[in-house]
Amino acid sequence: MGFSYASAVRVRSGTERAALVRRTYGLVFLSVLVAMLGSAFAFTQERLLVAVAQHPFITFICMFIPLIMAQRAARDFPRNIILTALFTFISGVWIAPFLLVANQNAPGSVASAAALTFVAFGGLSLYALLSRRDFSAWGSFFMIGLLVLFVASLINAFVGSASAGIWISAVGVLIFSGLLVFDTWRILRSGTFGPDDYVIAAVQIYLDLLNMFLFILTLLSGRNRR
């Protein structure tokens, strides 16, 4: 998932590829830290936390405005970094009410979900790096799965089935795990991205991780709910 440019200059050397990987994953880890700061900030602002909980769609729109701007200025340093940081900060604010409720339902579930996401990220990234498979077909397959997942989640939002929600979350973890492998392979092996496309690549990895974390957290908090 994410954005790509057909006009991207492809990586032509090992040095350029190393620069792309270093910049991409440096920005991914920075984005995770900024998102954590966003959630921590929201926890200290009760009015903001309540407003986000009451109007999640408005916060969602506010979150994606800087993301779209960052994609359009993907090679314009430092504007691209600032906009990406703003996007990830707001994403941390956006998920804060969910984190609070999940931890109330199942104390410790947020930390457990974060740890599982980190382990999955490491394992799946190594798999994409070490495997000699061509993962190009995974993109369309998992994007179709993502569309089905979205429709199922929308229907369940009206039905309100807890058991269906658990199954949707489990499928969501599988889909974003597959997308993480596919996006990692594109960065490391496919030559899709140029050395200056690290913002585009980092946002894709970050969105995979964010969604995987949220679905894992839903599974843990739903399973342990008393």
Beta strands, then each sheet from edge to edge (+ up, - down):
end
